[in-house]
Amino acid sequence: MHRTAAIISQGDEIVIGQTLDTNSRWIAARLLDAGVVPVEHVSLPDDRKAIASTFGRLSAAVDLIVCSGGLGPTADDLTRFALADAMGDTLVQDGESLRQIEAWFAARGRPMIDLNRVQAMRPSRGTVLSNLHGTAPGICAKLGSCDVYCLPGPPRELMPMFETFVLPRLEPDGRRTVRVRVLHTIGLGESEIAARFRSAPGGDLMDRERVPLVGTTASNSVVSCRIRYEGTLAPAEAEALIARDEATIRSLIGEAVFGEDDETLASVIVKTLKARGQTVATVESCTGGLIASQITDIAGASDVFRSGWVTYSNETKVREVGVPASLFKGSAGGTESGAPGAVSREVAAAMAAGGAGEADADFAIAVTGIAGPGGGSAEKPAGTVYVAVAGRACETDVRRFAFTGDRAAVREWSARAGLAMLWLTLSGRRGVRLLRQVDGAPVC
Amino acid sequence: MHRTAAIISQGDEIVIGQTLDTNSRWIAARLLDAGVVPVEHVSLPDDRKAIASTFGRLSAAVDLIVCSGGLGPTADDLTRFALADAMGDTLVQDGESLRQIEAWFAARGRPMIDLNRVQAMRPSRGTVLSNLHGTAPGICAKLGSCDVYCLPGPPRELMPMFETFVLPRLEPDGRRTVRVRVLHTIGLGESEIAARFRSAPGGDLMDRERVPLVGTTASNSVVSCRIRYEGTLAPAEAEALIARDEATIRSLIGEAVFGEDDETLASVIVKTLKARGQTVATVESCTGGLIASQITDIAGASDVFRSGWVTYSNETKVREVGVPASLFKGSAGGTESGAPGAVSREVAAAMAAGGAGEADADFAIAVTGIAGPGGGSAEKPAGTVYVAVAGRACETDVRRFAFTGDRAAVREWSARAGLAMLWLTLSGRRGVRLLRQVDGAPVC
């Protein structure tokens, strides 16, 4: 029975901060979907003793351990050794596994390097999981009553191996039910949402003794509200409880909710535009393609997105989307002091209108601003960003934002603001003010 | 003395896989830079007991704990309570901290919600770290001989607090030296690099008993080689050892090395173009702005990047960068069977040449392919991507790739391939074949 799980990610590069661990998050989400509750993630260096002792500690605390990484052919790949240590077992060569590795190289017309032979080693009481996308087989073993799955680190190898070999073998507690519903919002801060939740009929929604549990997480301008049930109710009853809380939350902050669960601003925009047969274009300066890449990351985006521009220079803004040259400082039409300049309400509006026209799109999002660290002034410090949304059938909405943080943060916030403003337009809620917005009269 | 550190990230949303923890990586890299070695990362749910017991376990094992998250105003923010539990201490209200939180709200013309008062609470034997970018002050305390710093979760609050209050208080062991050098490569697989390292004069570079330690990490097409010294040598001697190994590595795989330490393909491209007074444009189909956004993520990119296009539809490719309409299937000039189609060598080459011309840039990167999951055929399955680099003074280099993985993976690999091919052009190494490349005769 797998009630609880721990997730280990393996590698010096993760622990010293050279590489971001994305596997643990993916594994956690898949486990929870299957009804197994992740209760801890641990990242460890390439240290056989540390890995072995963590296997030991966690196997006494949870029903399932999923480990990623450390199964490669090189001397810093120590997971199989540490697992055998924790089991008090020895490694043996798995003949079938060795044949598969040899076949993998043969199929690619490459000689198998002797080094790869170690990848066919497994604890004598363990079994091997085939890798159809690389040379590192996985390993499945038992540590006391805890099931351990060791998977290769590269996501494109780990993900199919998890789906094929781990998922079908999970044994969630049939008497326990786990259900999570997430509502994503923009326009309200985390404390404002918490204050409204306190006023819920029946008491504070976020009380830690309450069933289901309600929690919030802020990521830039998006605050996500999570309703989570874990207990012995039948699935239908758990879902009814979650539906009840969802209705309460929507009654308290409904104007800010834009999506559920795996949805993102980009995905709800693509879904909405597709349903209406409409299209969007992007004209980006300081976000430099981030908005376009977030929209096109959604499968099916080609139905709603056809053209985008990264107009990083003034000349490109003029040439590609017809922004009047007179709007730029030092131009023929503008004077050094009189023209609004590249980072202005006027230029943002002209970029959006020009992009929509050139692309013959129903909507266009435009962004111009100062991502920093350089380029700011007293009047327009780094973090000053104008975002505009133009549409065939509506006035152009332009807002000024004052973002803080480094270059990457300002770019992320700006992209989020662009998507949020388009969503407000699409959902008829332009009256909603966004976080960090400093002016721009919302049009209702 | 802070020799070793553990990093805790706090929050249900991380443990259940809703949110990706990026703080731990950032903290780890900063600690290592300062000479303190991170030895474990742990992510925990909003569970007061679990957090308290992890504080206890780690404080016995390391000299320093840095914890992020769980300091917000809501009922699921439990770090301060768990820390007090682990210390056997009680929480008191910090007057100065309360005044700062009140001032934060006052400065924004917003009323302080009662809920935020809890953020001024700290263990009676702890101290408060001011937050200049939000309402959550940090906490500093001692657990036995281990120093504990609790920082707020939002990166834009965490980062400045770490720089201001944690970094200056770190006490790395003056008798120990930690140095890391990373060399980033493209074009060679991890096993090929490991095989070459085995043939190093003096024996296998990756032997785990060797000083310094050498390790490798693969991330899409980039394999990074890490040389790490940790011991009692003087800094100059440690650096000499690292320089020796770096020279050995360069002699073994030098043709594949493109950058060091924090450098990325995008950053070396921006640096190189800037030094030469040259520019680049991008014309992206399946990557949808990802390459442009990676280039413009580098501060100073405006000197080398002026124009980019996201030409997601055939019409946009024709209209914006002059790809001949006859190249597309079903067009007036092409026949259903005879024209090469949107995903072809010919279209990639025309996109690159057209983009360079329209932008008047020295180079252009173009990508057209099938990111999936839909859109593939037997001849061109999802993952088929053509990447082209055109330049004023060189032939256009076009290569076909067969990537695997989901939509996001194919897009990431494609963007990486585009940057890698431009770098090969800039460094005169077009002869290097890239991973997953299936044709395209490299031009030397």
Interface residues (C-beta under 8 A of the other chain):
Chain A: G11 D12 E13 I14 V15 I16 G17 Q18 T19 L20 D21 T22 S24 R25 W26 I27 A28 A29 R30 L31 L32 V37 P38 V39 E40 H41 V42 S43 L44 P45 D46 D47 A50 G72 P73 T74 A75 D76 L78 I113 L115 N116 H133 T135 P154 P155 R156 M159 V180 V182 E190 S191 E192 A194 A195 R198 D204 M206 D207 R208 L213 G215 T216 T217 A218 S219 S224 R226 R228 T282 E284 C286 T287 G288 G289 L290 I291 A292 S293 I295 T296 D297 A299 G300 A301 S302 F305 R306 S307 G308 W309 V310 T311 Y312 S313 E315 T316 R319 E320 A359 G372 P373 G374 T404 G405 D406 R407 A408 A409 R411
Chain B: G11 D12 E13 I14 V15 I16 G17 Q18 T19 L20 D21 T22 S24 R25 W26 I27 A28 A29 R30 L31 L32 V37 P38 V39 E40 H41 V42 S43 L44 P45 D46 D47 A50 G72 P73 T74 A75 D76 L78 I113 D114 L115 N116 H133 T135 P154 P155 R156 M159 V180 V182 E190 S191 E192 A194 A195 R198 D204 M206 D207 R208 L213 G215 T216 T217 A218 S219 S224 R226 R228 T282 E284 C286 T287 G288 G289 L290 I291 A292 S293 I295 T296 D297 A299 G300 A301 S302 F305 R306 S307 G308 W309 V310 T311 Y312 S313 E315 T316 E320 A359 G372 P373 G374 T404 G405 D406 R407 A408 A409 R411
